[in-house]
Amino acid sequence: MRAIVHVMLKPGVLDPQGEAVRHALGSLGFDGVNGVRQGKVIELELAGDDPKTAEAQVAEMCEKLLANTVIESYRVEIV
């Protein structure tokens, strides 16, 4: 079973990497990009076959290690 975790900065948290990407896109001629938020995607290969158990386990991983829940939010997909 595979889990995909999407981690993004929470709204209101400054995103200097996203701002650098937005600026670079403008420099390359891509007008009209008013904002960029950059995040990360983490793919996990998990043993087991119970999606609810896997989702709970991955959420615990996010809370303890994969996301800084003070400034980041996360979303878990079990596929």
N, C-alpha and C positions, 0 to 999 in steps of 0.2 A: 504494500500500500504506500502511496506517496502523499505527502503533505506539502502544500505550497503556502508560505507565509509572506504576506505583503506588509512591510513596515514603512510607515511614513511619519514625518514630523507632524505634530498636532498643529491645528490652525493657530496662528498667532506666534508660533515659534519661528524665529528668523532662520532662513535657509540660504546661507551664503553660497553653497554649491549650486542650488537652483538659480540663484541670481546670476552667478557666473555663466551658467548655461544660457540663460535668457539673453545676457549681454552678447555672448559669442554668436548666438543665432541671429541677433540683430546685425552684428558685424558681417555676417555671411549673407546678408540681404533678405533674411526671413523676417519681414516686417509683420507687425500685428500680433506678436507673441507678448502678451502683457504680464505673464507670470509663469514661472516654472517651479515645481516642487519636485525635489529628487528624493527617492526612497531606495529601498533595497528589497530584493526577492530572495528568499531562502527556500531551497527545495530539500526535503528530507525523505529518505527511504525508510519506511517503518515496517517492523515485523508485526504480524497480527492481521486480523481481518474484521475487526469491529470498528466502524467509522466513529462512533460516539466516544469510545475509549481513546482512540487515536487523537481525536480533536481535543479532548480534555488533556491528554498528555502533552500535546504540542502547545496548547494554551499555557500550561505550567512552564514549559521550556521558554516560552516568550516572556512570561512574567519574571523568570529567574535569570535569563541570559540573553535571549535573542533580541529583545527590545528594551530600550530604556523608557519605561512606562511613564516617567515624569514628563518627558518631552515627545515621546513617540506613541503612535497608536499602531495596532496590528490587526490583520484579518487573516484567518486560517481557512484554507480550502483543503479538503480531503478528496483526492482523486484516485 
